[in-house]
Amino acid sequence: MQTAMLHGRELAYREAGAGEGKPVLLLIHGMAGSSNTWREMIPRLEQRYHVIAPDLPGHGDSSPEFDDYSLGAMASVLRDLLVVKGVSRCTVVGQSLGGGVAMQFVYQYPEFCERIVLIGSGGLGREVNWILRTLAVPGAGLLITSAATPMVVGVGNSVRRFFYNKGVRADSADENWAAFESLSQPGTRRAFFKTLRAVVDNKGQAVSATNRFHLAGQLPIQVIWGDRDPIIPVSHGYATHEAIPGSRLEIIEGSGHYPHVDNPAAVERILVDFLSSTEPGFIDHQALGDLVSAGDTPLD
């Protein structure tokens, strides 16, 4: 892990494969996650690519004292990190919440973007798991505060170690537990609820990128989804693919919300093929005004 100081706040990030001339991949994790979610992917990608995987504000080892946890603020933080690292162009890869951040990043800073990869992405439709809708309701934080106590987390970790020593592993379950475990820290818990309520309400996802697909469609775009995703339905992946001409869609059978953890070999294959068979895109600033004013019809 490394740390960058951005406007007086620490942003943690992982970096691998840095080298002149290598394409840059910006990997953006999901809600209550961290850059550790890419632990299986980074070793597979670092030989070919310069990989930068930040912990979003209030997540992982990054400071929980950022002022704003909206998608726009997170996109700005990622732009600042790239500027500090001297990176001017990259392929943006976002999973879950990270997909919504990726789309917002493209919207705010198109000059940085070469391609887009969305993995089980948020921001592409209204539906979302009922647990997140429930947690978005005011007062729900008390439930997490009561549940994610050090004692409960300690017992849970003991149970996980027992099954791990018996050879029983469930990668997606490990990701979900890591998210829950992180909420035992008061600062992380506050950041989680601020982030959640910026994008989800009691009816579902409250932020949508579908009315800006015509902008994202100017870049090569790859959509990846697990066919058993219990958090965000795979139908969002199909609808996005149909709405963006020229986009690519890969459905990974037997995978849930974390296909990069469930089946990293498959995600590696898809990414390498996508990156090697497409040319970096560029959204021309002279055409940007026409794209913005043209608009598009949002998906239902």
C-alpha positions as YAML, in Angstrom:
chain: A
units: angstrom
residues:
- id: 1
  name: MET
  ca: [0.00, 0.00, 0.00]
- id: 2
  name: GLN
  ca: [1.08, 3.55, -0.70]
- id: 3
  name: THR
  ca: [-0.45, 6.84, 0.38]
- id: 4
  name: ALA
  ca: [-0.99, 10.12, -1.44]
- id: 5
  name: MET
  ca: [-1.84, 13.32, 0.43]
- id: 6
  name: LEU
  ca: [-4.67, 15.05, -1.43]
- id: 7
  name: HIS
  ca: [-5.87, 18.41, -0.09]
- id: 8
  name: GLY
  ca: [-4.85, 17.39, 3.43]
- id: 9
  name: ARG
  ca: [-6.49, 13.96, 3.31]
- id: 10
  name: GLU
  ca: [-4.70, 10.62, 2.91]
- id: 11
  name: LEU
  ca: [-5.73, 8.39, 0.02]
- id: 12
  name: ALA
  ca: [-4.32, 4.86, 0.09]
- id: 13
  name: TYR
  ca: [-3.70, 2.97, -3.13]
- id: 14
  name: ARG
  ca: [-1.97, -0.07, -4.56]
- id: 15
  name: GLU
  ca: [0.32, 0.27, -7.55]
- id: 16
  name: ALA
  ca: [1.99, -2.41, -9.63]
- id: 17
  name: GLY
  ca: [3.60, -2.83, -13.02]
- id: 18
  name: ALA
  ca: [4.67, 0.80, -13.43]
- id: 19
  name: GLY
  ca: [6.75, 1.21, -16.56]
- id: 20
  name: GLU
  ca: [7.14, 3.67, -19.39]
- id: 21
  name: GLY
  ca: [4.82, 2.99, -22.28]
- id: 22
  name: LYS
  ca: [2.55, 0.56, -20.41]
- id: 23
  name: PRO
  ca: [-1.22, 1.21, -20.63]
- id: 24
  name: VAL
  ca: [-2.60, 2.39, -17.29]
- id: 25
  name: LEU
  ca: [-5.54, 0.63, -15.61]
- id: 26
  name: LEU
  ca: [-7.44, 2.45, -12.86]
- id: 27
  name: LEU
  ca: [-9.25, -0.20, -10.79]
- id: 28
  name: ILE
  ca: [-12.14, 1.12, -8.67]
- id: 29
  name: HIS
  ca: [-13.69, -1.10, -5.98]
- id: 30
  name: GLY
  ca: [-17.26, -1.23, -4.68]
- id: 31
  name: MET
  ca: [-19.25, -0.13, -1.63]
- id: 32
  name: ALA
  ca: [-17.65, -0.91, 1.76]
- id: 33
  name: GLY
  ca: [-14.80, -2.58, -0.13]
- id: 34
  name: SER
  ca: [-11.17, -1.71, -0.71]
- id: 35
  name: SER
  ca: [-8.40, -2.20, -3.23]
- id: 36
  name: ASN
  ca: [-7.86, -5.62, -1.66]
- id: 37
  name: THR
  ca: [-10.75, -6.84, -3.80]
- id: 38
  name: TRP
  ca: [-8.29, -6.79, -6.74]
- id: 39
  name: ARG
  ca: [-5.81, -9.09, -4.97]
- id: 40
  name: GLU
  ca: [-6.30, -11.88, -7.55]
- id: 41
  name: MET
  ca: [-6.30, -9.52, -10.53]
- id: 42
  name: ILE
  ca: [-3.26, -7.30, -9.91]
- id: 43
  name: PRO
  ca: [-0.66, -10.11, -10.15]
- id: 44
  name: ARG
  ca: [-2.32, -11.24, -13.39]
- id: 45
  name: LEU
  ca: [-2.25, -7.77, -14.94]
- id: 46
  name: GLU
  ca: [0.96, -6.14, -13.76]
- id: 47
  name: GLN
  ca: [3.17, -7.73, -16.42]
- id: 48
  name: ARG
  ca: [1.23, -6.06, -19.21]
- id: 49
  name: TYR
  ca: [-0.21, -2.97, -17.54]
- id: 50
  name: HIS
  ca: [0.53, -0.22, -15.06]
- id: 51
  name: VAL
  ca: [-2.14, -0.86, -12.41]
- id: 52
  name: ILE
  ca: [-3.38, 1.75, -9.92]
- id: 53
  name: ALA
  ca: [-6.03, 0.58, -7.44]
- id: 54
  name: PRO
  ca: [-7.10, 3.19, -4.86]
- id: 55
  name: ASP
  ca: [-9.07, 2.79, -1.67]
- id: 56
  name: LEU
  ca: [-11.94, 5.19, -2.21]
- id: 57
  name: PRO
  ca: [-12.41, 7.98, 0.38]
- id: 58
  name: GLY
  ca: [-13.55, 6.50, 3.70]
- id: 59
  name: HIS
  ca: [-12.79, 2.97, 2.52]
- id: 60
  name: GLY
  ca: [-9.93, 0.62, 3.30]
- id: 61
  name: ASP
  ca: [-6.86, 2.48, 4.51]
- id: 62
  name: SER
  ca: [-7.93, 5.86, 3.12]
- id: 63
  name: SER
  ca: [-8.90, 8.64, 5.50]
- id: 64
  name: PRO
  ca: [-12.52, 8.60, 6.72]
- id: 65
  name: GLU
  ca: [-12.35, 12.38, 7.08]
- id: 66
  name: PHE
  ca: [-13.11, 13.38, 3.48]
- id: 67
  name: ASP
  ca: [-15.84, 16.00, 3.27]
- id: 68
  name: ASP
  ca: [-17.91, 14.66, 0.39]
- id: 69
  name: TYR
  ca: [-18.77, 11.09, -0.58]
- id: 70
  name: SER
  ca: [-20.83, 11.75, -3.69]
- id: 71
  name: LEU
  ca: [-19.91, 10.14, -7.01]
- id: 72
  name: GLY
  ca: [-18.69, 13.50, -8.27]
- id: 73
  name: ALA
  ca: [-16.42, 14.02, -5.27]
- id: 74
  name: MET
  ca: [-14.97, 10.52, -5.61]
- id: 75
  name: ALA
  ca: [-14.31, 11.10, -9.31]
- id: 76
  name: SER
  ca: [-12.48, 14.30, -8.40]
- id: 77
  name: VAL
  ca: [-10.32, 12.45, -5.87]
- id: 78
  name: LEU
  ca: [-9.36, 9.89, -8.51]
- id: 79
  name: ARG
  ca: [-8.47, 12.67, -10.94]
- id: 80
  name: ASP
  ca: [-6.28, 14.24, -8.26]
- id: 81
  name: LEU
  ca: [-4.53, 10.91, -7.65]
- id: 82
  name: LEU
  ca: [-3.79, 10.49, -11.35]
- id: 83
  name: VAL
  ca: [-2.43, 14.04, -11.53]
- id: 84
  name: VAL
  ca: [-0.17, 13.39, -8.54]
- id: 85
  name: LYS
  ca: [1.04, 10.16, -10.21]
- id: 86
  name: GLY
  ca: [1.68, 11.96, -13.50]
- id: 87
  name: VAL
  ca: [-0.89, 9.85, -15.36]
- id: 88
  name: SER
  ca: [-2.77, 11.62, -18.13]
- id: 89
  name: ARG
  ca: [-4.66, 8.71, -19.77]
- id: 90
  name: CYS
  ca: [-6.06, 5.42, -18.50]
- id: 91
  name: THR
  ca: [-8.62, 2.67, -18.93]
- id: 92
  name: VAL
  ca: [-11.17, 2.98, -16.11]
- id: 93
  name: VAL
  ca: [-12.35, -0.30, -14.54]
- id: 94
  name: GLY
  ca: [-15.15, -0.07, -11.98]
- id: 95
  name: GLN
  ca: [-16.97, -2.77, -9.99]
- id: 96
  name: SER
  ca: [-20.35, -2.17, -8.27]
- id: 97
  name: LEU
  ca: [-20.19, 1.35, -6.76]
- id: 98
  name: GLY
  ca: [-16.87, 1.66, -8.59]
- id: 99
  name: GLY
  ca: [-18.72, 1.33, -11.88]
- id: 100
  name: GLY
  ca: [-20.86, 4.33, -10.99]
- id: 101
  name: VAL
  ca: [-17.72, 6.24, -10.01]
- id: 102
  name: ALA
  ca: [-16.11, 5.20, -13.31]
- id: 103
  name: MET
  ca: [-19.05, 6.54, -15.34]
- id: 104
  name: GLN
  ca: [-18.99, 9.79, -13.36]
- id: 105
  name: PHE
  ca: [-15.22, 10.03, -13.92]
- id: 106
  name: VAL
  ca: [-15.72, 9.71, -17.67]
- id: 107
  name: TYR
  ca: [-18.40, 12.39, -17.54]
- id: 108
  name: GLN
  ca: [-16.30, 14.85, -15.54]
- id: 109
  name: TYR
  ca: [-12.85, 14.12, -16.95]
- id: 110
  name: PRO
  ca: [-13.25, 12.61, -20.43]
- id: 111
  name: GLU
  ca: [-9.77, 13.73, -21.45]
- id: 112
  name: PHE
  ca: [-8.29, 11.14, -19.04]
- id: 113
  name: CYS
  ca: [-10.26, 8.19, -20.40]
- id: 114
  name: GLU
  ca: [-9.27, 5.66, -23.05]
- id: 115
  name: ARG
  ca: [-11.74, 2.85, -22.35]
- id: 116
  name: ILE
  ca: [-14.39, 1.83, -19.81]
- id: 117
  name: VAL
  ca: [-14.89, -1.54, -18.13]
- id: 118
  name: LEU
  ca: [-17.96, -2.03, -15.91]
- id: 119
  name: ILE
  ca: [-18.16, -5.10, -13.64]
- id: 120
  name: GLY
  ca: [-21.54, -5.69, -11.96]
- id: 121
  name: SER
  ca: [-21.85, -1.93, -12.05]
- id: 122
  name: GLY
  ca: [-24.11, 0.36, -10.08]
- id: 123
  name: GLY
  ca: [-25.82, 3.34, -11.68]
- id: 124
  name: LEU
  ca: [-27.31, 1.43, -14.62]
- id: 125
  name: GLY
  ca: [-30.84, 0.82, -13.35]
- id: 126
  name: ARG
  ca: [-33.11, 1.21, -10.35]
- id: 127
  name: GLU
  ca: [-33.05, -2.31, -8.87]
- id: 128
  name: VAL
  ca: [-30.65, -3.18, -6.07]
- id: 129
  name: ASN
  ca: [-30.55, -5.73, -3.25]
- id: 130
  name: TRP
  ca: [-33.16, -5.09, -0.51]
- id: 131
  name: ILE
  ca: [-30.47, -4.99, 2.20]
- id: 132
  name: LEU
  ca: [-28.91, -1.86, 0.71]
- id: 133
  name: ARG
  ca: [-32.35, -0.26, 0.32]
- id: 134
  name: THR
  ca: [-33.06, -0.97, 3.98]
- id: 135
  name: LEU
  ca: [-29.72, 0.42, 5.14]
- id: 136
  name: ALA
  ca: [-30.37, 3.63, 3.21]
- id: 137
  name: VAL
  ca: [-33.36, 4.41, 5.46]
- id: 138
  name: PRO
  ca: [-32.61, 6.99, 8.20]
- id: 139
  name: GLY
  ca: [-31.89, 5.28, 11.50]
- id: 140
  name: ALA
  ca: [-30.58, 2.08, 9.92]
- id: 141
  name: GLY
  ca: [-27.10, 3.00, 11.09]
- id: 142
  name: LEU
  ca: [-28.12, 1.95, 14.60]
- id: 143
  name: LEU
  ca: [-28.64, -1.61, 13.36]
- id: 144
  name: ILE
  ca: [-25.10, -1.79, 11.97]
- id: 145
  name: THR
  ca: [-23.66, -0.16, 15.08]
- id: 146
  name: SER
  ca: [-25.35, -2.85, 17.20]
- id: 147
  name: ALA
  ca: [-24.43, -5.70, 14.87]
- id: 148
  name: ALA
  ca: [-20.85, -4.88, 13.86]
- id: 149
  name: THR
  ca: [-19.40, -4.94, 17.37]
- id: 150
  name: PRO
  ca: [-15.83, -6.13, 18.04]
- id: 151
  name: MET
  ca: [-17.23, -9.23, 19.75]
- id: 152
  name: VAL
  ca: [-19.42, -10.20, 16.78]
- id: 153
  name: VAL
  ca: [-16.59, -9.52, 14.33]
- id: 154
  name: GLY
  ca: [-14.20, -11.57, 16.47]
- id: 155
  name: VAL
  ca: [-16.57, -14.55, 16.57]
- id: 156
  name: GLY
  ca: [-17.14, -14.28, 12.83]
- id: 157
  name: ASN
  ca: [-13.41, -14.27, 12.14]
- id: 158
  name: SER
  ca: [-12.96, -17.34, 14.32]
- id: 159
  name: VAL
  ca: [-15.66, -19.18, 12.38]
- id: 160
  name: ARG
  ca: [-14.07, -18.15, 9.07]
- id: 161
  name: ARG
  ca: [-10.66, -19.41, 10.19]
- id: 162
  name: PHE
  ca: [-12.18, -22.72, 11.28]
- id: 163
  name: PHE
  ca: [-13.75, -23.38, 7.88]
- id: 164
  name: TYR
  ca: [-10.70, -22.05, 6.02]
- id: 165
  name: ASN
  ca: [-8.50, -24.55, 7.90]
- id: 166
  name: LYS
  ca: [-10.95, -27.27, 6.88]
- id: 167
  name: GLY
  ca: [-10.45, -26.31, 3.24]
- id: 168
  name: VAL
  ca: [-13.83, -24.61, 2.88]
- id: 169
  name: ARG
  ca: [-13.63, -21.33, 0.95]
- id: 170
  name: ALA
  ca: [-16.32, -19.04, -0.44]
- id: 171
  name: ASP
  ca: [-14.69, -16.10, -2.19]
- id: 172
  name: SER
  ca: [-17.82, -13.96, -2.57]
- id: 173
  name: ALA
  ca: [-18.74, -14.63, 1.06]
- id: 174
  name: ASP
  ca: [-15.25, -13.47, 2.05]
- id: 175
  name: GLU
  ca: [-15.83, -10.21, 0.19]
- id: 176
  name: ASN
  ca: [-19.16, -9.67, 1.92]
- id: 177
  name: TRP
  ca: [-17.66, -10.43, 5.31]
- id: 178
  name: ALA
  ca: [-14.75, -8.03, 4.72]
- id: 179
  name: ALA
  ca: [-17.30, -5.32, 3.94]
- id: 180
  name: PHE
  ca: [-19.24, -6.05, 7.12]
- id: 181
  name: GLU
  ca: [-16.06, -6.24, 9.20]
- id: 182
  name: SER
  ca: [-14.95, -2.80, 7.99]
- id: 183
  name: LEU
  ca: [-18.16, -1.32, 9.41]
- id: 184
  name: SER
  ca: [-17.00, -2.09, 12.95]
- id: 185
  name: GLN
  ca: [-14.79, 1.01, 12.67]
- id: 186
  name: PRO
  ca: [-16.80, 4.18, 13.47]
- id: 187
  name: GLY
  ca: [-15.09, 6.39, 10.86]
- id: 188
  name: THR
  ca: [-15.52, 3.81, 8.11]
- id: 189
  name: ARG
  ca: [-19.13, 3.25, 9.16]
- id: 190
  name: ARG
  ca: [-19.93, 6.97, 8.88]
- id: 191
  name: ALA
  ca: [-18.30, 7.12, 5.45]
- id: 192
  name: PHE
  ca: [-20.25, 4.04, 4.35]
- id: 193
  name: PHE
  ca: [-23.62, 5.56, 5.18]
- id: 194
  name: LYS
  ca: [-22.73, 8.87, 3.56]
- id: 195
  name: THR
  ca: [-21.67, 7.00, 0.43]
- id: 196
  name: LEU
  ca: [-24.69, 4.68, 0.43]
- id: 197
  name: ARG
  ca: [-27.23, 7.49, 0.84]
- id: 198
  name: ALA
  ca: [-25.61, 9.42, -1.99]
- id: 199
  name: VAL
  ca: [-26.54, 6.64, -4.44]
- id: 200
  name: VAL
  ca: [-29.33, 4.51, -2.88]
- id: 201
  name: ASP
  ca: [-32.68, 5.27, -1.25]
- id: 202
  name: ASN
  ca: [-35.48, 3.06, 0.06]
- id: 203
  name: LYS
  ca: [-36.75, 2.50, -3.49]
- id: 204
  name: GLY
  ca: [-33.44, 1.48, -5.04]
- id: 205
  name: GLN
  ca: [-30.56, 3.13, -6.82]
- id: 206
  name: ALA
  ca: [-31.09, 6.88, -6.81]
- id: 207
  name: VAL
  ca: [-28.36, 7.85, -9.29]
- id: 208
  name: SER
  ca: [-28.35, 6.82, -12.94]
- id: 209
  name: ALA
  ca: [-25.81, 7.17, -15.73]
- id: 210
  name: THR
  ca: [-28.20, 5.97, -18.42]
- id: 211
  name: ASN
  ca: [-28.92, 9.46, -19.75]
- id: 212
  name: ARG
  ca: [-25.19, 9.85, -20.48]
- id: 213
  name: PHE
  ca: [-24.66, 6.61, -22.39]
- id: 214
  name: HIS
  ca: [-24.21, 8.60, -25.59]
- id: 215
  name: LEU
  ca: [-21.11, 10.16, -24.00]
- id: 216
  name: ALA
  ca: [-19.67, 6.89, -22.66]
- id: 217
  name: GLY
  ca: [-20.38, 5.31, -26.03]
- id: 218
  name: GLN
  ca: [-17.67, 7.45, -27.60]
- id: 219
  name: LEU
  ca: [-15.13, 5.16, -25.90]
- id: 220
  name: PRO
  ca: [-14.64, 1.39, -26.18]
- id: 221
  name: ILE
  ca: [-16.72, -0.14, -23.40]
- id: 222
  name: GLN
  ca: [-16.73, -3.64, -21.92]
- id: 223
  name: VAL
  ca: [-19.49, -4.84, -19.58]
- id: 224
  name: ILE
  ca: [-18.87, -7.88, -17.35]
- id: 225
  name: TRP
  ca: [-21.48, -9.49, -15.09]
- id: 226
  name: GLY
  ca: [-21.92, -12.59, -13.00]
- id: 227
  name: ASP
  ca: [-25.05, -14.50, -13.95]
- id: 228
  name: ARG
  ca: [-25.82, -15.10, -10.25]
- id: 229
  name: ASP
  ca: [-25.32, -11.56, -9.00]
- id: 230
  name: PRO
  ca: [-27.58, -11.15, -5.93]
- id: 231
  name: ILE
  ca: [-26.83, -7.44, -5.45]
- id: 232
  name: ILE
  ca: [-27.42, -5.85, -8.87]
- id: 233
  name: PRO
  ca: [-29.38, -7.92, -11.41]
- id: 234
  name: VAL
  ca: [-27.63, -9.15, -14.55]
- id: 235
  name: SER
  ca: [-30.50, -7.60, -16.56]
- id: 236
  name: HIS
  ca: [-28.75, -4.24, -16.06]
- id: 237
  name: GLY
  ca: [-25.78, -5.61, -17.97]
- id: 238
  name: TYR
  ca: [-27.93, -6.78, -20.89]
- id: 239
  name: ALA
  ca: [-29.82, -3.46, -21.00]
- id: 240
  name: THR
  ca: [-26.60, -1.43, -20.96]
- id: 241
  name: HIS
  ca: [-25.11, -3.49, -23.76]
- id: 242
  name: GLU
  ca: [-28.23, -3.00, -25.88]
- id: 243
  name: ALA
  ca: [-28.28, 0.75, -25.19]
- id: 244
  name: ILE
  ca: [-24.64, 1.43, -26.16]
- id: 245
  name: PRO
  ca: [-23.84, 0.54, -29.78]
- id: 246
  name: GLY
  ca: [-20.49, -1.19, -30.13]
- id: 247
  name: SER
  ca: [-20.25, -2.16, -26.46]
- id: 248
  name: ARG
  ca: [-19.15, -5.64, -25.46]
- id: 249
  name: LEU
  ca: [-20.87, -7.88, -22.92]
- id: 250
  name: GLU
  ca: [-19.50, -10.94, -21.14]
- id: 251
  name: ILE
  ca: [-21.63, -12.94, -18.69]
- id: 252
  name: ILE
  ca: [-19.59, -15.16, -16.38]
- id: 253
  name: GLU
  ca: [-21.52, -18.30, -15.49]
- id: 254
  name: GLY
  ca: [-21.63, -19.37, -11.88]
- id: 255
  name: SER
  ca: [-20.31, -16.02, -10.66]
- id: 256
  name: GLY
  ca: [-21.99, -13.57, -8.29]
- id: 257
  name: HIS
  ca: [-21.35, -9.91, -7.57]
- id: 258
  name: TYR
  ca: [-17.56, -10.33, -7.56]
- id: 259
  name: PRO
  ca: [-16.60, -12.13, -10.78]
- id: 260
  name: HIS
  ca: [-13.04, -10.79, -10.50]
- id: 261
  name: VAL
  ca: [-12.78, -12.75, -7.22]
- id: 262
  name: ASP
  ca: [-14.93, -15.77, -8.16]
- id: 263
  name: ASN
  ca: [-13.25, -16.32, -11.53]
- id: 264
  name: PRO
  ca: [-10.19, -14.07, -11.94]
- id: 265
  name: ALA
  ca: [-8.89, -16.10, -14.90]
- id: 266
  name: ALA
  ca: [-12.05, -15.36, -16.88]
- id: 267
  name: VAL
  ca: [-11.96, -11.65, -16.05]
- id: 268
  name: GLU
  ca: [-8.26, -11.52, -16.96]
- id: 269
  name: ARG
  ca: [-9.01, -13.13, -20.34]
- id: 270
  name: ILE
  ca: [-11.80, -10.66, -21.04]
- id: 271
  name: LEU
  ca: [-9.73, -7.63, -20.03]
- id: 272
  name: VAL
  ca: [-6.66, -8.64, -22.01]
- id: 273
  name: ASP
  ca: [-8.73, -9.38, -25.11]
- id: 274
  name: PHE
  ca: [-10.63, -6.10, -24.78]
- id: 275
  name: LEU
  ca: [-7.51, -4.00, -24.26]
- id: 276
  name: SER
  ca: [-5.51, -5.69, -27.01]
- id: 277
  name: SER
  ca: [-8.27, -5.60, -29.63]
- id: 278
  name: THR
  ca: [-9.42, -1.99, -29.18]
- id: 279
  name: GLU
  ca: [-7.70, 1.32, -29.77]
- id: 280
  name: PRO
  ca: [-7.75, 3.93, -27.01]
- id: 281
  name: GLY
  ca: [-10.72, 6.22, -27.45]
- id: 282
  name: PHE
  ca: [-10.74, 9.97, -27.16]
- id: 283
  name: ILE
  ca: [-13.66, 12.31, -26.55]
- id: 284
  name: ASP
  ca: [-12.91, 15.42, -28.55]
- id: 285
  name: HIS
  ca: [-13.61, 18.64, -26.66]
- id: 286
  name: GLN
  ca: [-14.97, 20.31, -29.78]
- id: 287
  name: ALA
  ca: [-17.57, 17.58, -30.08]
- id: 288
  name: LEU
  ca: [-18.26, 17.46, -26.34]
- id: 289
  name: GLY
  ca: [-20.71, 20.36, -26.42]
- id: 290
  name: ASP
  ca: [-22.81, 18.65, -29.07]
- id: 291
  name: LEU
  ca: [-22.77, 15.40, -27.12]
- id: 292
  name: VAL
  ca: [-23.85, 17.08, -23.90]
- id: 293
  name: SER
  ca: [-26.64, 19.08, -25.50]
- id: 294
  name: ALA
  ca: [-27.90, 16.14, -27.56]
- id: 295
  name: GLY
  ca: [-28.92, 14.10, -24.56]
- id: 296
  name: ASP
  ca: [-30.43, 10.66, -24.74]
- id: 297
  name: THR
  ca: [-33.42, 8.72, -23.50]
- id: 298
  name: PRO
  ca: [-32.78, 7.11, -20.10]
- id: 299
  name: LEU
  ca: [-33.52, 3.43, -19.61]
- id: 300
  name: ASP
  ca: [-36.48, 2.54, -17.42]
...
